[in-house]
Amino acid sequence: MTYKTILTILTNPAEAGLTISSAARLARDLDAHLEILALGVDRTQIGYSYLGAGAVMMEAGIERAEAEARAIEAAIRAALHEESDDLRYGIETIVAQLGMIPDIIATRARFADLVVQPRPYGAGIGPEAEAVVEAALFGGKAPVLVLPAKGLGANTLPKRIVLAWNQSPEAMVATRSALPLLKGADVVSITVVGPVTSGEDRSDPGGMLCQMLVRHGVHAEVAVLARTQARVSEVLLRHATDLDADMLVMGAYGHSRLREAILGGATRNMLENTTIPVLLAH
């Protein structure tokens, strides 16, 4: 498996420069095609309104979303102007209501090998950013590379990777999804946090996964860490800092009984605090 189609969805013109630069670097280094979606979001919530007011609100909301989409597209084209001519890319600009985002993004993410997104949390970031990441992960079943505030960092393709491992199906999906990057890394630290009390490899935590990856040519090693901090994500981030890692790979978790597309607490905490790219899969 290789990444030949990379998708990025932008809902905020302020994030275009960083996201396009990072996604373009990946596309060139992986010899991939970059698909870019400029998404203007109509956030109008009609609810109860006087007769005729709903139509007026909808029209105003659509006009705002169209203006937003044009601003995002302009920011994207300005960012692309800074890239070299060898970048292969396509741009699509659309407007959608907030509730339509899951279906729109899931449809496009299904046909991408990797989705590259800015961090969906922080000052000035609306709910549509999280909805995009959730839709790509849970609806599109695509791996999503979430960028920190500084972008990719010095190494476009990661040299040192922390792979979070807890024997879950999501962690295995993330591992398989990240194989093209794992195989190119100098070292992959399969990281197990806390004592392992169940599962086939409880006597040798991470051993079976390490064996599988080594057979793929991955330079893998196992690190079993004590849970010395309140959150597992904090332990993983500290380990990534100690290793000077370029990327962290982990399974994304959904905990809602009402709908699958809710990022779990560990996932959200990781994305809020990470300083390196995080590759998620579910």
Secondary structure as the mmCIF struct_conf table of DSSP 4:
data_model
#
loop_
_struct_conf.conf_type_id
_struct_conf.id
_struct_conf.beg_label_comp_id
_struct_conf.beg_label_asym_id
_struct_conf.beg_label_seq_id
_struct_conf.end_label_comp_id
_struct_conf.end_label_asym_id
_struct_conf.end_label_seq_id
STRN STRN1 THR A 5 LEU A 10
BEND BEND1 THR A 11 THR A 11
HELX_RH_3T_P HELX_RH_3T_P1 PRO A 13 GLU A 15
HELX_RH_AL_P HELX_RH_AL_P1 ALA A 16 ASP A 29
TURN_TY1_P TURN_TY1_P1 LEU A 30 ASP A 31
STRN STRN2 HIS A 33 ASP A 42
BEND BEND2 TYR A 48 TYR A 48
TURN_TY1_P TURN_TY1_P2 LEU A 51 GLY A 52
HELX_RH_AL_P HELX_RH_AL_P2 ALA A 53 HIS A 81
TURN_TY1_P TURN_TY1_P3 GLU A 82 GLU A 82
BEND BEND3 GLU A 83 GLU A 83
TURN_TY1_P TURN_TY1_P4 ASP A 85 ASP A 86
STRN STRN3 TYR A 89 GLN A 97
HELX_RH_3T_P HELX_RH_3T_P2 LEU A 98 MET A 100
HELX_RH_AL_P HELX_RH_AL_P3 ILE A 101 ALA A 109
TURN_TY1_P TURN_TY1_P5 ARG A 110 PHE A 111
BEND BEND4 ASP A 113 ASP A 113
STRN STRN4 LEU A 114 PRO A 118
BEND BEND5 PRO A 120 PRO A 120
BEND BEND6 GLY A 122 GLY A 122
TURN_TY1_P TURN_TY1_P6 ALA A 123 GLY A 124
HELX_RH_AL_P HELX_RH_AL_P4 PRO A 127 GLU A 134
HELX_RH_PI_P HELX_RH_PI_P1 ALA A 135 GLY A 139
BEND BEND7 GLY A 140 GLY A 140
STRN STRN5 VAL A 144 LEU A 147
TURN_TY1_P TURN_TY1_P7 ALA A 149 LEU A 152
BEND BEND8 ALA A 154 ALA A 154
BEND BEND9 THR A 156 LEU A 157
BEND BEND10 LYS A 159 LYS A 159
STRN STRN6 ARG A 160 ALA A 164
BEND BEND11 GLN A 167 GLN A 167
HELX_RH_AL_P HELX_RH_AL_P5 PRO A 169 SER A 177
TURN_TY1_P TURN_TY1_P8 ALA A 178 ALA A 178
HELX_RH_AL_P HELX_RH_AL_P6 LEU A 179 LEU A 182
TURN_TY1_P TURN_TY1_P9 LYS A 183 GLY A 184
BEND BEND12 ALA A 185 ASP A 186
STRN STRN7 VAL A 187 VAL A 193
BEND BEND13 GLY A 194 GLY A 194
BEND BEND14 SER A 198 GLY A 199
TURN_TY1_P TURN_TY1_P10 GLU A 200 SER A 203
BEND BEND15 ASP A 204 ASP A 204
TURN_TY1_P TURN_TY1_P11 PRO A 205 GLY A 206
HELX_RH_AL_P HELX_RH_AL_P7 GLY A 207 ARG A 215
TURN_TY1_P TURN_TY1_P12 HIS A 216 GLY A 217
STRN STRN8 ALA A 220 LEU A 225
BEND BEND16 GLN A 229 ARG A 231
HELX_RH_AL_P HELX_RH_AL_P8 VAL A 232 LEU A 243
TURN_TY1_P TURN_TY1_P13 ASP A 244 ASP A 244
BEND BEND17 ASP A 246 ASP A 246
STRN STRN9 MET A 247 GLY A 251
STRN STRN10 GLY A 254 GLY A 254
BEND BEND18 ARG A 257 LEU A 258
BEND BEND19 GLU A 260 GLU A 260
STRN STRN11 LEU A 263 LEU A 263
HELX_RH_AL_P HELX_RH_AL_P9 GLY A 265 ASN A 273
BEND BEND20 THR A 275 ILE A 276
STRN STRN12 VAL A 278 ALA A 281
#
